[in-house]
């Protein structure tokens, strides 16, 4: 039976409809916002043997047909691997959904959001997120939803005043100062993802408040539709910690032994953990053999006890694993120019987390062309994040970039993007790669700091340097619900174990003037605006400290580029002259690039960018182009090459791409019966421009030039 509900969302109808499509899915919904239509489905499977985590799979599927496009590839027209945008949107949907399932659930769960129609005005991502929640609500799974997502922008109105808006268009996102995605339940915000152009903490908090108002409405709409459907609860498998193992740990491991687990490095902490684990396994060897519990059960129970004790020490004593106070930041080391032949390089280290970031400068033509379901775009600044297994002391097969690597790379990219200089002043394409060599938390923020230093080392004139920090939170809570009036501690520069055992992962990047990117995942319900405000304030303090250490290594962008980087010269020409530079069938521009050994990129607005291996060849090409676009001046003398001889005179090329006639009467002061008696094909002669006639033809004189 078909059922639907609708509300108005920022002037467009938002509709949830079920009972018509994908009838064999456990839960399915057709969600639409204006002309954008997404089908979201949810399925639950069994338990795979050996699974010790919750295997939730979320896929966001872009379809070219949704926007009336055919892939630009000449050889592959079928949608193949997901684009980076699809991967990022999949992560955006996954993050607020995952905490709403039982922690110990082990059934396979798959959510697929397929874009069927895209209006090319508003990003479908938040529409898909809300649809995914609705599909789960209808599936009968143990999902503690609903959850919904909205996008917030910051634009200028007609009077020039900034205002926050819901569901900004692509154009408004590009022109505005904020692109914020917020997900949450009726009770609280659970996830935040933002790119910004130095936005203040105050504006960010107002944007979060506006987003949550609309999230509440979307959650109520989902409940309204769910109430119309008779949803049958599904049986699922939950694997709690073995109670006998919990008892064994509590009877064997003392609080003082748990408190002894500390150290400045991950290795020190793990060694102490392994000693206590071995103690447990040795003591309960017979119970393991009898099958009362397994070694894995003991380790799991011990891990739970260790995390609880670590949280208690932070809340009650303000003591962290590495003896830091809550607001302390680990020791920082920065160095630049660490690689001899790269265009820019930097090593940023905070505690054990180490990021080596390399910058490569290229010609404008090296920019990435992005062919997706939405409009094709070009990217001239890109950042890639690599997280090899040795960075955490592990052995794993290399399978290409993971979703996590794509996500962290994008976060660092959008952190720096507002500070990248405009093409008119710095025409280079910039490719930045962060290699995480060692990791103990906050590696994405290390890649942001490393990127800033690497770009500055390469001579990229950043508008402002950017630094980043990862914040954490430990709270008093019951089953994931914040205790009213309970204690909480905000942690600066969290390390790995604090991330896993904490209640919030809050990454903030920015300049001295404001925030450039923000990413937050909250694991507890009831987080107040006051706590968020305090976390933002502490993040600002932490960023300032980190920035001071970075600027000690390199106070400003280098004045000179690396000698191994290409040289780019930009000139502005009249757009009407572009065809003259290109020439018939590209003949002129091909001749310039071949003879000068350069690359030339021309934009429709008349911006010409010449990329050369050295100053001499670049200047030669620039002079050539300037001579082509220059307007001939009557009365000036030019060196001209004879290109054609006729009975009535000789045609000469006196400027690149410009030809004129030297009439037979203008060849000599004497009578000339035969043109070839005076000039020959290919001869270079001095000519004077006498006039430009009504039809734009150039009349030149050989004899007048000789007289001068």
VEXMAR-873081 format. One record per residue (C-alpha): x, y, z; residue in three letters. Coordinates in steps of 0.05 Angstrom, whole numbers, padded with zeros to 5 digits, always signed. Example, Ala and Ser with C-alpha at 12.3 -4.5 7.8 and 13.67 -1.06 7.14 Angstrom:
# VEXMAR-873081
+00246-00090+00156ALA;+00273-00021+00143SER;
# end
This chain:
# VEXMAR-873081
+00000+00000+00000UNK;+00028+00068-00020UNK;+00036+00121+00033UNK;+00069+00189+00032UNK;+00081+00251+00074UNK;+00105+00321+00053UNK;+00130+00385+00083UNK;+00159+00450+00057UNK;+00235+00454+00063UNK;+00265+00521+00044UNK;+00210+00535-00008UNK;+00212+00465-00040UNK;+00166+00406-00026UNK;+00202+00350+00011UNK;+00166+00284+00003UNK;+00175+00214+00032UNK;+00137+00159-00005UNK;+00136+00084+00007UNK;+00099+00021-00016UNK;+00109+00032-00090UNK;+00182+00013-00108UNK;+00234-00038-00085UNK;+00181-00080-00052UNK;+00228-00137-00033UNK;+00274-00093+00008UNK;+00266-00094+00084UNK;+00255-00019+00081UNK;+00250+00027+00021UNK;+00230+00099+00010UNK;+00227+00147-00049UNK;+00250+00214-00023UNK;+00245+00278-00065UNK;+00263+00351-00057UNK;+00236+00389-00116UNK;+00261+00354-00178UNK;+00314+00314-00141UNK;+00292+00243-00129UNK;+00330+00189-00089UNK;+00309+00118-00074UNK;+00337+00093-00007UNK;+00335+00019+00012UNK;+00356-00019+00075UNK;+00370-00094+00082UNK;+00392-00137+00140UNK;+00428-00203+00131UNK;+00456-00256+00176UNK;+00521-00258+00215UNK;+00586-00277+00181UNK;+00631-00323+00219UNK;+00686-00287+00258UNK;+00655-00218+00254UNK;+00675-00177+00315UNK;+00647-00110+00293UNK;+00581-00081+00267UNK;+00585-00091+00190UNK;+00544-00032+00165UNK;+00552-00018+00091UNK;+00528+00049+00062UNK;+00532+00064-00012UNK;+00511+00128-00047UNK;+00501+00115-00121UNK;+00507+00170-00172UNK;+00473+00157-00239UNK;+00490+00198-00300UNK;+00419+00191-00326UNK;+00395+00228-00264UNK;+00420+00293-00294UNK;+00411+00275-00368UNK;+00485+00261-00379UNK;+00527+00209-00413UNK;+00597+00197-00384UNK;+00651+00238-00418UNK;+00697+00177-00424UNK;+00704+00154-00497UNK;+00713+00082-00477UNK;+00671+00069-00415UNK;+00600+00093-00412UNK;+00574+00050-00355UNK;+00581+00077-00284UNK;+00640+00042-00253UNK;+00676+00056-00188UNK;+00645+00111-00145UNK;+00671+00182-00153UNK;+00705+00216-00094UNK;+00641+00255-00084UNK;+00601+00190-00079UNK;+00650+00162-00029UNK;+00647+00225+00013UNK;+00571+00226+00012UNK;+00570+00152+00031UNK;+00612+00170+00092UNK;+00567+00229+00107UNK;+00507+00182+00110UNK;+00543+00127+00148UNK;+00569+00170+00205UNK;+00503+00192+00237UNK;+00469+00124+00225UNK;+00522+00078+00256UNK;+00517+00102+00329UNK;+00441+00090+00328UNK;+00449+00014+00324UNK;+00465-00031+00383UNK;+00541-00030+00394UNK;+00546-00106+00396UNK;+00501-00121+00337UNK;+00536-00167+00286UNK;+00485-00174+00229UNK;+00504-00148+00161UNK;+00465-00084+00145UNK;+00466-00051+00077UNK;+00438+00017+00059UNK;+00438+00039-00014UNK;+00417+00109-00036UNK;+00409+00116-00111UNK;+00399+00184-00144UNK;+00345+00176-00197UNK;+00336+00250-00214UNK;+00381+00310-00199UNK;+00359+00382-00208UNK;+00432+00406-00213UNK;+00414+00461-00164UNK;+00419+00430-00095UNK;+00466+00374-00073UNK;+00425+00309-00063UNK;+00469+00285-00005UNK;+00426+00309+00053UNK;+00363+00285+00018UNK;+00394+00216+00012UNK;+00415+00218+00086UNK;+00343+00231+00109UNK;+00318+00178+00060UNK;+00367+00127+00089UNK;+00340+00140+00159UNK;+00269+00131+00135UNK;+00285+00065+00100UNK;+00316+00039+00165UNK;+00255+00063+00205UNK;+00211+00021+00158UNK;+00257-00040+00159UNK;+00243-00065+00229UNK;+00316-00064+00248UNK;+00338-00042+00318UNK;+00352+00029+00294UNK;+00343+00084+00345UNK;+00323+00136+00294UNK;+00300+00177+00261UNK;+00358+00220+00240UNK;+00358+00275+00187UNK;+00407+00320+00151UNK;+00405+00391+00124UNK;+00455+00436+00090UNK;+00465+00509+00112UNK;+00497+00565+00072UNK;+00520+00636+00088UNK;+00505+00685+00032UNK;+00495+00760+00022UNK;+00426+00788+00010UNK;+00410+00844-00038UNK;+00429+00896+00014UNK;+00498+00862+00022UNK;+00483+00834+00091UNK;+00502+00762+00107UNK;+00448+00713+00124UNK;+00442+00638+00138UNK;+00400+00597+00090UNK;+00376+00525+00086UNK;+00392+00482+00025UNK;+00436+00531-00013UNK;+00445+00519-00088UNK;+00513+00500-00117UNK;+00522+00572-00139UNK;+00505+00598-00069UNK;+00554+00548-00038UNK;+00609+00573-00084UNK;+00595+00647-00074UNK;+00579+00642+00000UNK;+00625+00634+00060UNK;+00597+00570+00090UNK;+00579+00501+00066UNK;+00554+00464+00128UNK;+00520+00396+00132UNK;+00488+00378+00199UNK;+00456+00312+00218UNK;+00418+00297+00282UNK;+00358+00269+00318UNK;+00300+00306+00349UNK;+00341+00310+00413UNK;+00410+00330+00390UNK;+00460+00343+00335UNK;+00502+00281+00321UNK;+00546+00299+00262UNK;+00575+00363+00231UNK;+00615+00372+00167UNK;+00634+00441+00142UNK;+00677+00480+00095UNK;+00682+00555+00109UNK;+00718+00619+00089UNK;+00743+00642+00157UNK;+00675+00640+00191UNK;+00671+00659+00265UNK;+00653+00610+00320UNK;+00591+00653+00335UNK;+00564+00646+00264UNK;+00579+00571+00264UNK;+00538+00561+00328UNK;+00479+00600+00299UNK;+00483+00557+00236UNK;+00481+00494+00279UNK;+00420+00520+00315UNK;+00384+00536+00250UNK;+00400+00467+00222UNK;+00373+00431+00283UNK;+00306+00467+00278UNK;+00296+00438+00208UNK;+00324+00370+00229UNK;+00269+00365+00282UNK;+00216+00377+00229UNK;+00245+00323+00183UNK;+00249+00274+00241UNK;+00175+00287+00258UNK;+00158+00275+00184UNK;+00192+00207+00186UNK;+00154+00188+00249UNK;+00090+00209+00215UNK;+00102+00162+00156UNK;+00126+00105+00202UNK;+00061+00111+00242UNK;+00022+00095+00178UNK;+00060+00030+00167UNK;+00056-00033+00208UNK;+00130-00046+00219UNK;+00149-00114+00246UNK;+00211-00116+00289UNK;+00267-00161+00262UNK;+00307-00209+00303UNK;+00380-00193+00305UNK;+00442-00222+00337UNK;+00478-00182+00390UNK;+00543-00209+00420UNK;+00554-00178+00489UNK;+00618-00186+00527UNK;+00621-00254+00561UNK;+00597-00241+00633UNK;+00644-00294+00661UNK;+00703-00259+00627UNK;+00680-00193+00657UNK;+00679-00226+00726UNK;+00748-00256+00715UNK;+00778-00189+00697UNK;+00746-00152+00756UNK;+00771-00206+00805UNK;+00842-00206+00777UNK;+00861-00137+00753UNK;+00863-00082+00806UNK;+00849-00009+00796UNK;+00922+00008+00811UNK;+00944-00040+00755UNK;+00896-00005+00707UNK;+00923+00063+00730UNK;+00993+00039+00715UNK;+00977+00035+00641UNK;+01007+00099+00616UNK;+01064+00124+00574UNK;+01087+00177+00525UNK;+01084+00129+00466UNK;+01033+00079+00440UNK;+01086+00025+00446UNK;+01096+00037+00520UNK;+01021+00034+00533UNK;+01011-00029+00491UNK;+01069-00065+00526UNK;+01036-00053+00594UNK;+00968-00076+00566UNK;+01000-00140+00539UNK;+01032-00156+00606UNK;+00964-00154+00641UNK;+00930-00192+00584UNK;+00983-00247+00591UNK;+00970-00248+00666UNK;+00896-00261+00653UNK;+00907-00314+00600UNK;+00957-00351+00644UNK;+00911-00350+00705UNK;+00849-00373+00668UNK;+00882-00423+00621UNK;+00838-00480+00646UNK;+00774-00440+00637UNK;+00795-00424+00566UNK;+00808-00498+00553UNK;+00741-00516+00583UNK;+00705-00465+00539UNK;+00679-00420+00594UNK;+00706-00362+00553UNK;+00759-00351+00501UNK;+00824-00312+00502UNK;+00788-00261+00458UNK;+00733-00255+00510UNK;+00784-00240+00564UNK;+00818-00187+00521UNK;+00752-00155+00504UNK;+00730-00152+00577UNK;+00798-00124+00596UNK;+00794-00072+00541UNK;+00726-00049+00567UNK;+00753-00044+00639UNK;+00814-00006+00615UNK;+00772+00045+00576UNK;+00725+00056+00635UNK;+00783+00069+00681UNK;+00817+00115+00631UNK;+00752+00156+00625UNK;+00744+00159+00701UNK;+00815+00184+00710UNK;+00803+00239+00658UNK;+00737+00260+00689UNK;+00757+00257+00762UNK;+00832+00271+00762UNK;+00844+00306+00696UNK;+00898+00254+00681UNK;+00909+00228+00610UNK;+00947+00166+00587UNK;+01009+00206+00571UNK;+01005+00249+00634UNK;+00980+00310+00597UNK;+00928+00357+00625UNK;+00863+00362+00586UNK;+00883+00424+00547UNK;+00956+00405+00536UNK;+00982+00393+00465UNK;+01035+00342+00450UNK;+01106+00366+00431UNK;+01109+00393+00360UNK;+01167+00390+00311UNK;+01165+00423+00242UNK;+01215+00423+00186UNK;+01211+00446+00114UNK;+01250+00433+00050UNK;+01263+00362+00073UNK;+01266+00332+00002UNK;+01317+00358-00049UNK;+01281+00353-00116UNK;+01207+00364-00098UNK;+01177+00433-00108UNK;+01157+00438-00035UNK;+01160+00392+00025UNK;+01148+00393+00100UNK;+01149+00345+00159UNK;+01099+00359+00214UNK;+01102+00318+00277UNK;+01057+00323+00338UNK;+01073+00270+00390UNK;+01079+00204+00352UNK;+01037+00228+00294UNK;+01080+00246+00235UNK;+01059+00273+00167UNK;+01106+00283+00108UNK;+01072+00329+00058UNK;+01097+00342-00013UNK;+01074+00397-00061UNK;+01080+00392-00136UNK;+01068+00452-00181UNK;+01043+00442-00252UNK;+01015+00479-00312UNK;+00943+00503-00313UNK;+00928+00447-00362UNK;+00946+00396-00309UNK;+00883+00413-00270UNK;+00837+00354-00255UNK;+00775+00347-00297UNK;+00718+00318-00256UNK;+00664+00280-00294UNK;+00607+00261-00247UNK;+00531+00259-00246UNK;+00531+00334-00231UNK;+00561+00389-00273UNK;+00633+00377-00298UNK;+00683+00416-00258UNK;+00758+00431-00258UNK;+00802+00427-00196UNK;+00868+00464-00194UNK;+00884+00449-00121UNK;+00880+00377-00097UNK;+00903+00341-00034UNK;+00913+00266-00025UNK;+00922+00231+00042UNK;+00958+00163+00046UNK;+00955+00120+00108UNK;+01001+00060+00099UNK;+00996+00002+00149UNK;+01066+00012+00177UNK;+01043+00080+00205UNK;+01007+00041+00260UNK;+01056-00017+00263UNK;+01012-00064+00224UNK;+01016-00110+00163UNK;+00959-00104+00113UNK;+00953-00112+00038UNK;+00952-00047-00003UNK;+00885-00041-00039UNK;+00885+00030-00065UNK;+00855+00090-00029UNK;+00805+00071+00026UNK;+00742+00111+00041UNK;+00777+00138+00103UNK;+00836+00162+00062UNK;+00790+00196+00012UNK;+00752+00229+00069UNK;+00814+00254+00106UNK;+00845+00279+00042UNK;+00782+00319+00026UNK;+00779+00349+00096UNK;+00850+00374+00089UNK;+00836+00399+00019UNK;+00776+00440+00038UNK;+00814+00467+00099UNK;+00866+00500+00053UNK;+00822+00515-00007UNK;+00797+00584+00015UNK;+00869+00605+00025UNK;+00894+00584-00044UNK;+00912+00645-00087UNK;+00869+00663-00147UNK;+00890+00637-00215UNK;+00901+00708-00241UNK;+00957+00719-00191UNK;+00984+00647-00185UNK;+00964+00605-00245UNK;+00995+00539-00222UNK;+00959+00474-00212UNK;+00977+00448-00142UNK;+00978+00375-00122UNK;+00992+00361-00049UNK;+01004+00291-00020UNK;+01008+00275+00054UNK;+01043+00211+00073UNK;+01026+00190+00144UNK;+01091+00158+00168UNK;+01069+00147+00240UNK;+01002+00154+00273UNK;+00976+00160+00344UNK;+00914+00202+00332UNK;+00898+00267+00295UNK;+00933+00248+00231UNK;+00883+00286+00188UNK;+00899+00350+00226UNK;+00974+00336+00219UNK;+00963+00332+00144UNK;+00930+00401+00146UNK;+00989+00432+00183UNK;+01039+00395+00138UNK;+01001+00419+00076UNK;+01006+00492+00098UNK;+01081+00487+00109UNK;+01093+00448+00045UNK;+01054+00498+00002UNK;+01092+00556+00035UNK;+01158+00519+00023UNK;+01138+00513-00051UNK;+01128+00589-00055UNK;+01052+00587-00060UNK;+01029+00655-00034UNK;+00974+00630+00014UNK;+00926+00685+00037UNK;+00936+00660+00108UNK;+00968+00598+00139UNK;+00920+00545+00165UNK;+00927+00499+00226UNK;+00883+00443+00251UNK;+00868+00407+00317UNK;+00827+00347+00338UNK;+00786+00356+00402UNK;+00755+00302+00445UNK;+00703+00296+00500UNK;+00692+00250+00559UNK;+00625+00255+00595UNK;+00584+00224+00650UNK;+00530+00187+00612UNK;+00482+00129+00618UNK;+00475+00085+00556UNK;+00498+00142+00512UNK;+00453+00195+00543UNK;+00488+00253+00577UNK;+00475+00256+00652UNK;+00440+00323+00667UNK;+00489+00366+00706UNK;+00541+00311+00700UNK;+00616+00321+00694UNK;+00650+00328+00627UNK;+00721+00342+00604UNK;+00742+00371+00537UNK;+00808+00344+00511UNK;+00855+00381+00464UNK;+00897+00343+00412UNK;+00868+00274+00425UNK;+00910+00212+00413UNK;+00884+00146+00385UNK;+00858+00112+00448UNK;+00824+00176+00471UNK;+00789+00178+00404UNK;+00762+00107+00409UNK;+00741+00112+00482UNK;+00715+00184+00479UNK;+00646+00213+00466UNK;+00664+00263+00411UNK;+00714+00271+00354UNK;+00716+00344+00336UNK;+00765+00368+00283UNK;+00772+00443+00271UNK;+00817+00479+00221UNK;+00826+00553+00209UNK;+00868+00615+00205UNK;+00878+00669+00257UNK;+00814+00701+00228UNK;+00765+00643+00231UNK;+00745+00571+00215UNK;+00759+00541+00146UNK;+00734+00470+00159UNK;+00700+00431+00214UNK;+00682+00358+00225UNK;+00647+00331+00286UNK;+00619+00263+00305UNK;+00582+00259+00372UNK;+00571+00192+00406UNK;+00526+00215+00463UNK;+00457+00246+00464UNK;+00442+00312+00498UNK;+00506+00350+00481UNK;+00491+00423+00497UNK;+00507+00485+00457UNK;+00549+00509+00517UNK;+00594+00448+00511UNK;+00602+00458+00436UNK;+00618+00532+00448UNK;+00671+00514+00500UNK;+00701+00461+00453UNK;+00706+00513+00397UNK;+00739+00563+00444UNK;+00791+00512+00467UNK;+00802+00491+00394UNK;+00818+00564+00377UNK;+00870+00567+00433UNK;+00900+00501+00410UNK;+00904+00523+00337UNK;+00939+00587+00358UNK;+00992+00547+00395UNK;+01003+00500+00337UNK;+01006+00557+00288UNK;+01061+00591+00328UNK;+01103+00528+00324UNK;+01091+00523+00249UNK;+01111+00595+00236UNK;+01176+00585+00275UNK;+01195+00536+00221UNK;+01174+00581+00163UNK;+01145+00650+00178UNK;+01120+00664+00108UNK;+01115+00633+00038UNK;+01182+00632+00002UNK;+01193+00689-00046UNK;+01223+00644-00099UNK;+01197+00579-00128UNK;+01239+00516-00129UNK;+01288+00516-00188UNK;+01256+00449-00208UNK;+01186+00479-00213UNK;+01160+00503-00280UNK;+01155+00578-00292UNK;+01087+00607-00309UNK;+01076+00676-00337UNK;+01005+00705-00344UNK;+00983+00759-00391UNK;+00915+00788-00403UNK;+00892+00799-00475UNK;+00829+00823-00509UNK;+00783+00762-00514UNK;+00770+00780-00587UNK;+00844+00768-00600UNK;+00843+00695-00575UNK;+00829+00667-00644UNK;+00890+00704-00671UNK;+00934+00671-00618UNK;+00905+00603-00634UNK;+00908+00613-00709UNK;+00873+00574-00764UNK;+00864+00502-00740UNK;+00910+00517-00681UNK;+00968+00530-00727UNK;+00995+00592-00692UNK;+00992+00566-00620UNK;+01022+00500-00641UNK;+01080+00536-00674UNK;+01093+00578-00611UNK;+01093+00517-00565UNK;+01137+00477-00612UNK;+01190+00531-00624UNK;+01192+00556-00552UNK;+01182+00490-00516UNK;+01125+00516-00473UNK;+01053+00499-00455UNK;+00999+00552-00466UNK;+00931+00554-00433UNK;+00879+00606-00453UNK;+00814+00621-00417UNK;+00752+00652-00448UNK;+00762+00717-00409UNK;+00829+00728-00444UNK;+00876+00702-00390UNK;+00936+00671-00424UNK;+00983+00627-00382UNK;+01050+00606-00409UNK;+01085+00549-00374UNK;+01159+00544-00390UNK;+01220+00503-00367UNK;+01261+00567-00360UNK;+01256+00643-00363UNK;+01285+00650-00433UNK;+01236+00605-00469UNK;+01177+00633-00429UNK;+01195+00705-00447UNK;+01203+00686-00520UNK;+01133+00658-00521UNK;+01104+00718-00484UNK;+01137+00767-00532UNK;+01110+00726-00590UNK;+01039+00728-00563UNK;+01044+00802-00547UNK;+01065+00816-00618UNK;+01005+00777-00645UNK;+00954+00814-00603UNK;+00987+00882-00610UNK;+00951+00931-00656UNK;+00994+00957-00714UNK;+01008+01032-00710UNK;+01005+01074-00772UNK;+01073+01107-00784UNK;+01113+01052-00749UNK;+01167+01013-00786UNK;+01167+00936-00782UNK;+01211+00879-00805UNK;+01168+00841-00855UNK;+01175+00775-00893UNK;+01153+00770-00965UNK;+01100+00714-00967UNK;+01068+00724-01036UNK;+01086+00761-01100UNK;+01033+00787-01148UNK;+01037+00831-01211UNK;+01011+00891-01171UNK;+01057+00883-01111UNK;+01081+00839-01054UNK;+01044+00812-00993UNK;+01086+00813-00930UNK;+01077+00788-00859UNK;+01099+00847-00817UNK;+01072+00822-00750UNK;+01056+00751-00728UNK;+00990+00732-00762UNK;+00984+00800-00795UNK;+00996+00811-00870UNK;+00991+00872-00913UNK;+01005+00894-00985UNK;+01065+00933-01010UNK;+01037+00960-01076UNK;+01084+00960-01135UNK;+01084+01036-01132UNK;+01110+01032-01060UNK;+01169+00986-01075UNK;+01217+01038-01102UNK;+01222+01111-01119UNK;+01235+01089-01191UNK;+01186+01055-01237UNK;+01181+00980-01225UNK;+01161+00936-01283UNK;+01173+00870-01248UNK;+01162+00861-01173UNK;+01215+00807-01168UNK;+01267+00856-01192UNK;+01260+00889-01123UNK;+01239+00834-01074UNK;+01240+00758-01073UNK;+01198+00706-01036UNK;+01221+00696-00965UNK;+01262+00760-00964UNK;+01258+00802-00900UNK;+01251+00876-00913UNK;+01236+00940-00875UNK;+01166+00967-00887UNK;+01127+01026-00861UNK;+01052+01022-00845UNK;+01020+01077-00885UNK;+00946+01065-00871UNK;+00891+01017-00850UNK;+00834+01023-00900UNK;+00760+01019-00886UNK;+00760+00943-00893UNK;+00817+00935-00843UNK;+00870+00920-00896UNK;+00942+00942-00883UNK;+00977+00984-00936UNK;+01053+00986-00928UNK;+01111+01019-00963UNK;+01181+00993-00976UNK;+01207+01057-01007UNK;+01185+01102-00949UNK;+01218+01055-00899UNK;+01283+01059-00938UNK;+01282+01134-00940UNK;+01280+01135-00864UNK;
# end
